[in-house]
Structures are given as C-alpha cells and as structure tokens.
C-alpha cells in the first residue's frame, strides 16, 4: 500500500517536473523569437546555454572586447612605466650619484622596458 502511494507521488512529481521543463523551454523559445539577441539579464535554460548559438556568439564578442581592452591597458601601463623610468633617469643623472646608484638605475630602467 505504501509502495503504491510512493510510486503515485513520484509519478505526480515526475509529471509536474516534465510540465515545468516543457513550459520553461517554450517560454525561452518565445523570448528568443521576440528578440534576436540575449541581454545579460535574460533567462536562459541552463541545459541549452552551451548549445545556444546566439549565446555563444554574444560570449565570443564580449571576450573579444575584453581582450582588446586588456591589451590597450597593458600598453598604457608599459608607456607609464617607461615614462617613469625616463623621469627617474633624468633625476638621477642631474644629481650627483655614485657608480653603484647609476647601475641600479640602469638595471631598473631595463627591467621596466621589457
């Protein structure tokens, strides 16, 4: 008797789960039909996320933008470090330095330029 009740409950839960999954899939399909691109706040079915071409294209585009930004920032930091090294070199050459201090300055400038 209890086994039969448990089986009935499990069947009811399974049916509800299947209904919810089908409803979720249809909602996502309707949403995608209404708009051709996904926004960051859109709901996406997790099982379809990695196979959704729109999502993949959007992700690749976002990564390209991020890569370009990181490259530009890296170049900016190199320029800033080089400018600082040149400024330090000018300061050190104008003041009276010992030979060891000049070697340290030159070593620092070379390490920054690479």
Secondary structure as the mmCIF struct_conf table of DSSP 4:
data_model
#
loop_
_struct_conf.conf_type_id
_struct_conf.id
_struct_conf.beg_label_comp_id
_struct_conf.beg_label_asym_id
_struct_conf.beg_label_seq_id
_struct_conf.end_label_comp_id
_struct_conf.end_label_asym_id
_struct_conf.end_label_seq_id
HELX_RH_AL_P HELX_RH_AL_P1 UNK A 2 UNK A 34
BEND BEND1 UNK A 36 UNK A 37
TURN_TY1_P TURN_TY1_P1 UNK A 40 UNK A 41
TURN_TY1_P TURN_TY1_P2 UNK A 46 UNK A 48
HELX_RH_3T_P HELX_RH_3T_P1 UNK A 49 UNK A 51
HELX_RH_AL_P HELX_RH_AL_P2 UNK A 53 UNK A 94
BEND BEND2 UNK A 95 UNK A 95
HELX_RH_AL_P HELX_RH_AL_P3 UNK A 99 UNK A 113
#
